[in-house]
Amino acid sequence: MRYVVFTDLDGTLIDHNTYSYKAAKPAIERLKEKDIPLIFCTSKTRAEIEVYVRELKSSHPFISENGGAIFIPKDYFSVDYPVSKTEGNYNVIELGTSYNTLRHVLTDIRSHEKMDIIGFGDMDDKGVSKDTGLDIESSRLAKMREYDEAFKLNGDEETAERLKEYIKSEGLNYTRGGRYWHIMGDNDKGKAVNILTGLYKKEYGDVKTIGLGDSLNDFPMLKAVDIPVLVQKQDGKHDPKIEDSEIRRVEGIGPIGWNMAVQEIVS
């Protein structure tokens, strides 16, 4: 039996405020020792994820922009699978809608519904940096979006409901993460996880999947794995919007809880 670990980044593997994964390093090293794949499954862009791929010397696939695409290193799997395009050293399975289409719909919502919406595409690098706390270079990478637009909505819950209805009427989807709303196509983290899990099973046979997240944005991923784990958010509580009792809740905020959970499961 082979474990495969899928993980969110912001607020889960990396700290919500400092963007550090230091507290999770012992478990990350344990996964490397046991040759257990660690798959980033996040709302971040390919450009952002590749920073962590380089830092952690990962040779495994990753999932960008809420399941918008799966990036698989060439020659990683011996089994055949459908490839949408190649990008550098990666075969790419595209599941999402183009960024330009999403921006167009968001602009329509803002003008037709008179909503106070600001997306990454409305801000320059400095604006994203100020809003997220990221440095300028990281903000530049965060703006290199391909399948998902991150945005803020200033309004009450009634406004939020109207926003949801409009997005659905356009045949698109949305999710709310720890910091931002996201508008996307017919993709989510769970669909991408299921595709990758299927490839691992074809390659290795008996596979058991672990998924770790912190917010409602991660729910599709958590429902797609064998062992779903919810870490505490920055306030020391688990996301109250996730009510599923089958999801394991661990004590420990972000990477602290991540480290404890992974060590316990794979030991």
KEKE-3310 file (N, C-alpha, C; in steps of 0.2 Angstrom, whole numbers, plus 5000, padded with zeros to 4 digits):
npx = (5004:5002:5005:4998:4999:4989:4989:4983:4989:4990:4987:4987:4998:5007:5010:4997:4999:5013:5018:5026:5033:5040:5036:5031:5041:5047:5038:5037:5050:5049:5040:5048:5058:5051:5047:5035:5023:5020:5008:5004:4989:4980:4975:4984:4994:5002:5015:5018:5017:5028:5039:5038:5040:5053:5060:5057:5062:5054:5048:5036:5019:5008:4993:4985:4977:4964:4961:4961:4971:4982:4998:5010:5026:5035:5037:5034:5023:5021:5010:4997:4989:4977:4983:4983:4991:5009:5020:5035:5044:5033:5018:5002:4986:4972:4958:4951:4943:4947:4957:4954:4941:4934:4938:4931:4917:4917:4919:4907:4898:4901:4897:4884:4877:4881:4891:4903:4917:4934:4947:4962:4966:4963:4972:4989:5006:5010:4998:4993:5002:5001:4988:4989:5000:5011:5028:5034:5039:5033:5020:5019:5020:5008:4999:5000:4989:4979:4967:4958:4951:4955:4946:4939:4924:4915:4902:4886:4878:4867:4871:4881:4874:4867:4878:4883:4872:4873:4885:4883:4873:4880:4886:4897:4908:4911:4921:4924:4939:4951:4955:4950:4937:4934:4932:4928:4929:4921:4928:4936:4945:4943:4939:4951:4960:4954:4957:4971:4973:4967:4977:4988:4984:4983:4996:5003:4994:4988:4983:4982:4975:4978:4972:4974:4968:4961:4950:4933:4935:4943:4935:4930:4942:4944:4934:4937:4947:4954:4958:4953:4959:4957:4964:4967:4961:4968:4962:4962:4952:4942:4936:4920:4911:4912:4905:4905:4906:4914:4926:4943:4948:4961:4971:4980:4986:4986:5002:5007:4997:4996:5009:5008:4997:5001:5013:5008:4999:5007:5017)
npy = (4994:5011:5028:5043:5061:5075:5092:5108:5125:5139:5144:5131:5121:5131:5145:5157:5170:5173:5165:5154:5138:5132:5125:5114:5106:5094:5084:5085:5081:5068:5062:5063:5054:5042:5041:5046:5054:5071:5082:5097:5106:5119:5136:5144:5151:5143:5148:5153:5141:5134:5140:5134:5121:5121:5125:5115:5105:5096:5083:5079:5079:5094:5104:5117:5133:5130:5118:5120:5116:5102:5099:5088:5081:5077:5060:5055:5046:5030:5025:5029:5045:5058:5073:5090:5100:5104:5111:5118:5107:5100:5089:5095:5094:5102:5108:5119:5135:5149:5162:5175:5174:5173:5185:5194:5190:5194:5208:5211:5208:5217:5229:5227:5223:5232:5230:5231:5226:5220:5213:5203:5206:5219:5226:5232:5225:5231:5234:5221:5216:5225:5221:5207:5205:5199:5199:5210:5203:5190:5194:5198:5185:5179:5186:5180:5173:5159:5151:5155:5168:5178:5187:5202:5205:5218:5219:5214:5199:5197:5203:5195:5183:5186:5188:5175:5169:5175:5171:5158:5158:5161:5149:5146:5143:5146:5150:5152:5157:5157:5171:5176:5177:5166:5165:5153:5140:5125:5117:5110:5107:5094:5087:5087:5080:5068:5063:5063:5054:5042:5040:5037:5025:5017:5016:5011:5003:4998:5011:5024:5039:5055:5070:5087:5102:5119:5127:5130:5131:5120:5109:5101:5093:5087:5078:5070:5061:5047:5049:5062:5078:5092:5107:5119:5136:5153:5159:5149:5140:5127:5128:5134:5132:5120:5106:5092:5077:5066:5071:5072:5082:5091:5097:5112:5126:5129:5125:5119:5110:5103:5096:5088:5080:5073:5067:5058:5050:5043:5037)
npz = (5000:4996:5001:4997:4998:4998:4998:5004:5003:5008:5024:5028:5025:5024:5035:5038:5040:5040:5029:5030:5031:5040:5053:5048:5043:5049:5046:5033:5029:5034:5025:5013:5017:5017:5004:5000:4990:4989:4986:4980:4981:4977:4978:4972:4959:4945:4944:4957:4964:4959:4966:4978:4975:4970:4982:4991:4984:4976:4966:4961:4954:4954:4958:4952:4955:4961:4956:4942:4934:4931:4934:4928:4930:4916:4910:4923:4926:4920:4914:4901:4899:4896:4888:4889:4885:4884:4895:4898:4908:4910:4908:4905:4912:4908:4916:4919:4915:4904:4910:4905:4901:4913:4919:4911:4914:4927:4927:4920:4930:4940:4934:4929:4941:4950:4960:4973:4969:4968:4960:4957:4945:4944:4951:4953:4955:4967:4973:4975:4984:4995:4999:5002:5009:5004:4997:4984:4972:4975:4974:4960:4955:4959:4952:4940:4933:4927:4926:4936:4945:4958:4970:4980:4988:4993:5004:5010:5016:5008:4996:4993:4990:4979:4970:4970:4963:4950:4945:4944:4935:4923:4920:4928:4942:4960:4974:4992:4999:5012:5012:5000:4988:4974:4957:4945:4932:4927:4937:4952:4967:4971:4959:4952:4961:4961:4948:4948:4958:4952:4942:4950:4956:4944:4941:4953:4960:4975:4983:4996:5000:5007:5013:5016:5023:5027:5025:5018:5005:5003:5004:4993:4990:5002:5002:4992:4996:5005:5019:5026:5033:5044:5048:5061:5059:5059:5070:5079:5078:5070:5053:5054:5043:5038:5041:5040:5048:5046:5043:5049:5063:5068:5082:5082:5073:5056:5049:5060:5065:5054:5053:5064:5061:5049:5053:5063:5055:5045:5052)
capx = (5000:5006:5001:4999:4997:4987:4988:4982:4995:4989:4984:4987:5005:5011:5006:4992:5002:5021:5019:5032:5031:5045:5033:5029:5047:5049:5033:5039:5056:5047:5037:5053:5061:5046:5045:5027:5022:5017:5005:5001:4983:4980:4972:4989:4996:5008:5021:5018:5018:5035:5043:5039:5043:5060:5062:5057:5065:5048:5048:5029:5014:5004:4987:4985:4971:4958:4959:4961:4975:4986:5005:5013:5032:5036:5040:5033:5019:5022:5003:4995:4984:4976:4987:4980:4997:5015:5023:5042:5045:5026:5012:4997:4979:4968:4951:4947:4941:4952:4957:4951:4933:4932:4938:4925:4911:4917:4918:4900:4894:4902:4894:4877:4874:4883:4894:4910:4922:4941:4951:4969:4967:4962:4978:4996:5010:5010:4992:4992:5007:4998:4982:4990:5006:5016:5032:5032:5040:5028:5013:5019:5018:5001:4995:5000:4983:4977:4961:4954:4952:4954:4944:4936:4918:4913:4895:4883:4877:4862:4875:4885:4869:4866:4884:4883:4867:4875:4891:4880:4869:4885:4889:4903:4908:4914:4922:4927:4944:4953:4956:4947:4932:4937:4928:4932:4925:4918:4933:4937:4951:4941:4940:4958:4962:4952:4961:4978:4972:4967:4984:4993:4981:4985:5003:5005:4989:4984:4985:4978:4976:4977:4971:4974:4965:4959:4944:4928:4938:4946:4930:4930:4948:4944:4929:4939:4953:4953:4959:4953:4961:4956:4968:4964:4962:4972:4959:4963:4946:4941:4931:4913:4907:4913:4901:4905:4909:4919:4933:4947:4950:4967:4973:4986:4985:4990:5007:5008:4992:4998:5015:5006:4993:5005:5017:5004:4996:5012:5022)
capy = (5000:5017:5034:5050:5066:5081:5097:5115:5128:5145:5142:5124:5119:5137:5150:5162:5177:5173:5161:5150:5131:5129:5121:5107:5103:5087:5079:5085:5077:5061:5060:5061:5048:5036:5041:5047:5060:5077:5085:5104:5107:5126:5141:5148:5150:5138:5152:5153:5134:5132:5143:5129:5115:5122:5126:5108:5100:5092:5080:5077:5083:5098:5106:5124:5137:5127:5112:5123:5112:5097:5099:5082:5080:5072:5053:5053:5040:5026:5024:5034:5049:5064:5079:5096:5104:5103:5117:5116:5100:5097:5088:5098:5092:5108:5107:5126:5140:5153:5168:5181:5173:5174:5192:5197:5189:5198:5215:5212:5208:5223:5235:5226:5222:5238:5227:5233:5220:5221:5207:5203:5209:5226:5228:5231:5221:5234:5233:5214:5216:5228:5217:5201:5205:5196:5204:5212:5197:5185:5197:5197:5178:5178:5189:5176:5168:5156:5147:5157:5175:5179:5194:5203:5208:5222:5219:5210:5192:5197:5204:5188:5178:5189:5187:5168:5167:5178:5167:5151:5159:5161:5142:5146:5141:5151:5147:5157:5154:5161:5178:5179:5174:5164:5163:5148:5136:5118:5113:5111:5103:5087:5083:5086:5075:5061:5062:5061:5047:5037:5039:5034:5018:5013:5015:5008:4998:5000:5018:5027:5046:5059:5077:5092:5109:5123:5131:5128:5130:5113:5104:5095:5089:5083:5073:5065:5057:5042:5052:5070:5081:5099:5110:5125:5142:5157:5160:5143:5136:5124:5132:5132:5131:5113:5102:5085:5074:5061:5074:5072:5088:5091:5103:5115:5130:5128:5120:5115:5105:5099:5092:5083:5075:5069:5062:5052:5045:5040:5034)
capz = (5000:4995:5003:4993:5002:4994:5003:5003:5005:5012:5031:5030:5025:5026:5039:5035:5040:5038:5023:5032:5032:5045:5058:5045:5040:5051:5043:5026:5029:5035:5018:5009:5019:5015:4997:4999:4986:4992:4980:4982:4978:4980:4973:4970:4952:4943:4945:4964:4967:4957:4971:4984:4971:4970:4989:4994:4979:4974:4959:4960:4951:4958:4956:4953:4954:4963:4951:4935:4929:4934:4931:4929:4927:4910:4912:4930:4926:4914:4911:4897:4901:4891:4890:4885:4882:4888:4898:4901:4909:4913:4904:4908:4911:4909:4918:4920:4910:4903:4914:4901:4901:4920:4920:4907:4918:4934:4925:4919:4937:4943:4930:4929:4948:4954:4966:4974:4968:4966:4958:4956:4938:4944:4955:4951:4960:4974:4976:4978:4990:5001:5001:5004:5014:5000:4994:4977:4968:4976:4971:4953:4953:4961:4947:4934:4934:4920:4927:4942:4947:4966:4971:4986:4988:4999:5004:5015:5014:5003:4990:4992:4987:4972:4967:4968:4958:4944:4943:4942:4929:4918:4920:4931:4949:4964:4981:4996:5003:5019:5011:4994:4984:4968:4951:4941:4928:4930:4940:4959:4969:4971:4952:4950:4965:4958:4941:4950:4962:4947:4939:4955:4956:4938:4942:4959:4963:4981:4985:5001:4999:5013:5011:5022:5022:5032:5024:5014:4998:5002:5005:4988:4990:5008:5001:4987:4999:5010:5025:5026:5039:5044:5053:5064:5056:5062:5076:5084:5078:5064:5049:5055:5037:5036:5046:5039:5054:5044:5042:5055:5065:5072:5086:5079:5068:5050:5048:5067:5065:5048:5055:5069:5058:5044:5057:5066:5050:5041:5056)
cpx = (5004:5002:5003:4996:4995:4986:4987:4988:4994:4985:4984:4995:5009:5006:5002:4995:5009:5022:5025:5029:5036:5042:5031:5035:5048:5044:5035:5045:5054:5044:5043:5057:5057:5044:5038:5026:5018:5014:5002:4995:4980:4976:4978:4991:5002:5015:5023:5020:5026:5040:5044:5041:5050:5063:5062:5059:5060:5049:5041:5025:5011:4998:4986:4978:4965:4956:4959:4965:4980:4993:5009:5020:5032:5039:5039:5028:5021:5016:5001:4989:4983:4980:4984:4985:5003:5018:5030:5043:5039:5022:5006:4990:4975:4961:4947:4946:4946:4951:4953:4943:4931:4933:4933:4919:4911:4916:4910:4896:4895:4898:4886:4873:4877:4887:4901:4915:4929:4944:4958:4971:4966:4968:4984:4999:5010:5004:4991:4996:5004:4992:4984:4996:5012:5021:5031:5033:5035:5021:5013:5017:5011:4996:4995:4995:4981:4970:4956:4956:4950:4951:4940:4929:4916:4905:4892:4881:4872:4866:4878:4880:4868:4872:4884:4878:4869:4880:4888:4876:4873:4888:4895:4902:4912:4916:4925:4933:4945:4953:4951:4941:4937:4932:4932:4927:4922:4924:4933:4943:4949:4942:4947:4962:4960:4955:4968:4978:4972:4973:4988:4990:4983:4992:5006:5000:4986:4987:4980:4980:4974:4976:4970:4972:4963:4952:4939:4930:4941:4942:4930:4936:4947:4939:4931:4945:4950:4953:4959:4955:4960:4960:4965:4966:4966:4969:4959:4956:4946:4935:4924:4909:4907:4911:4902:4909:4914:4926:4937:4949:4956:4968:4979:4984:4989:4996:5009:5003:4994:5004:5012:5002:4997:5010:5014:5001:5001:5017:5020)
cpy = (5006:5023:5039:5055:5072:5086:5104:5119:5134:5143:5135:5122:5125:5142:5155:5169:5177:5169:5156:5143:5128:5124:5114:5103:5096:5082:5079:5081:5069:5058:5059:5055:5041:5036:5042:5054:5065:5081:5092:5105:5114:5130:5146:5146:5145:5142:5152:5146:5132:5135:5137:5123:5115:5122:5119:5103:5094:5089:5077:5082:5089:5101:5113:5127:5133:5121:5114:5119:5108:5097:5092:5082:5075:5065:5051:5047:5036:5024:5030:5038:5055:5070:5085:5100:5102:5110:5116:5109:5096:5095:5091:5095:5098:5106:5114:5130:5146:5160:5174:5180:5175:5182:5196:5196:5194:5205:5216:5212:5214:5229:5234:5226:5228:5235:5230:5227:5222:5214:5208:5207:5216:5230:5227:5227:5224:5233:5226:5213:5219:5224:5211:5200:5201:5201:5205:5206:5192:5188:5197:5190:5176:5181:5185:5171:5166:5153:5150:5164:5176:5187:5195:5206:5212:5223:5214:5203:5192:5198:5198:5183:5180:5187:5179:5166:5170:5173:5160:5152:5159:5154:5141:5144:5146:5147:5153:5154:5158:5168:5180:5174:5171:5163:5158:5144:5130:5114:5114:5106:5096:5083:5082:5080:5068:5059:5059:5054:5041:5035:5035:5026:5014:5011:5011:5003:5001:5006:5021:5034:5050:5066:5081:5099:5112:5126:5127:5127:5123:5107:5098:5091:5084:5077:5068:5061:5052:5045:5059:5073:5089:5102:5116:5131:5147:5159:5154:5139:5133:5128:5129:5130:5123:5109:5095:5081:5068:5064:5075:5079:5088:5097:5106:5119:5129:5123:5116:5109:5100:5094:5087:5078:5070:5064:5056:5047:5041:5036:5026)
cpz = (5000:4997:4998:4997:4997:5000:5000:5005:5010:5018:5032:5030:5027:5030:5036:5035:5038:5032:5024:5033:5037:5050:5055:5043:5043:5047:5035:5025:5030:5028:5013:5010:5017:5008:4996:4995:4990:4987:4983:4978:4981:4975:4970:4962:4951:4945:4953:4967:4965:4962:4976:4981:4971:4977:4992:4989:4977:4967:4957:4957:4956:4954:4957:4952:4955:4958:4944:4931:4934:4930:4933:4926:4921:4913:4919:4930:4919:4910:4906:4900:4896:4893:4886:4882:4886:4889:4901:4902:4911:4907:4908:4906:4913:4911:4919:4914:4910:4907:4911:4901:4908:4922:4917:4911:4924:4932:4923:4925:4940:4940:4931:4936:4953:4961:4967:4975:4965:4966:4958:4950:4938:4948:4952:4956:4967:4977:4979:4984:4996:5004:5004:5009:5010:4998:4987:4972:4968:4973:4964:4951:4954:4956:4940:4933:4927:4921:4932:4943:4955:4966:4978:4984:4994:4999:5009:5012:5008:4996:4988:4988:4980:4967:4965:4963:4951:4941:4941:4936:4922:4917:4923:4938:4953:4970:4985:5000:5010:5018:5005:4992:4977:4963:4947:4936:4931:4933:4948:4961:4969:4964:4950:4954:4963:4952:4943:4953:4957:4943:4944:4956:4950:4939:4947:4962:4969:4983:4991:5001:5006:5010:5017:5020:5028:5031:5019:5007:4997:5003:4999:4988:4996:5006:4996:4990:5004:5017:5025:5033:5038:5049:5055:5060:5061:5069:5081:5083:5071:5060:5051:5049:5035:5042:5046:5045:5053:5043:5049:5057:5070:5076:5083:5073:5062:5050:5054:5067:5059:5050:5059:5066:5053:5048:5060:5061:5047:5045:5057)
residu = (MET:ARG:TYR:VAL:VAL:PHE:THR:ASP:LEU:ASP:GLY:THR:LEU:ILE:ASP:HIS:ASN:THR:TYR:SER:TYR:LYS:ALA:ALA:LYS:PRO:ALA:ILE:GLU:ARG:LEU:LYS:GLU:LYS:ASP:ILE:PRO:LEU:ILE:PHE:CYS:THR:SER:LYS:THR:ARG:ALA:GLU:ILE:GLU:VAL:TYR:VAL:ARG:GLU:LEU:LYS:SER:SER:HIS:PRO:PHE:ILE:SER:GLU:ASN:GLY:GLY:ALA:ILE:PHE:ILE:PRO:LYS:ASP:TYR:PHE:SER:VAL:ASP:TYR:PRO:VAL:SER:LYS:THR:GLU:GLY:ASN:TYR:ASN:VAL:ILE:GLU:LEU:GLY:THR:SER:TYR:ASN:THR:LEU:ARG:HIS:VAL:LEU:THR:ASP:ILE:ARG:SER:HIS:GLU:LYS:MET:ASP:ILE:ILE:GLY:PHE:GLY:ASP:MET:ASP:ASP:LYS:GLY:VAL:SER:LYS:ASP:THR:GLY:LEU:ASP:ILE:GLU:SER:SER:ARG:LEU:ALA:LYS:MET:ARG:GLU:TYR:ASP:GLU:ALA:PHE:LYS:LEU:ASN:GLY:ASP:GLU:GLU:THR:ALA:GLU:ARG:LEU:LYS:GLU:TYR:ILE:LYS:SER:GLU:GLY:LEU:ASN:TYR:THR:ARG:GLY:GLY:ARG:TYR:TRP:HIS:ILE:MET:GLY:ASP:ASN:ASP:LYS:GLY:LYS:ALA:VAL:ASN:ILE:LEU:THR:GLY:LEU:TYR:LYS:LYS:GLU:TYR:GLY:ASP:VAL:LYS:THR:ILE:GLY:LEU:GLY:ASP:SER:LEU:ASN:ASP:PHE:PRO:MET:LEU:LYS:ALA:VAL:ASP:ILE:PRO:VAL:LEU:VAL:GLN:LYS:GLN:ASP:GLY:LYS:HIS:ASP:PRO:LYS:ILE:GLU:ASP:SER:GLU:ILE:ARG:ARG:VAL:GLU:GLY:ILE:GLY:PRO:ILE:GLY:TRP:ASN:MET:ALA:VAL:GLN:GLU:ILE:VAL:SER)
# end
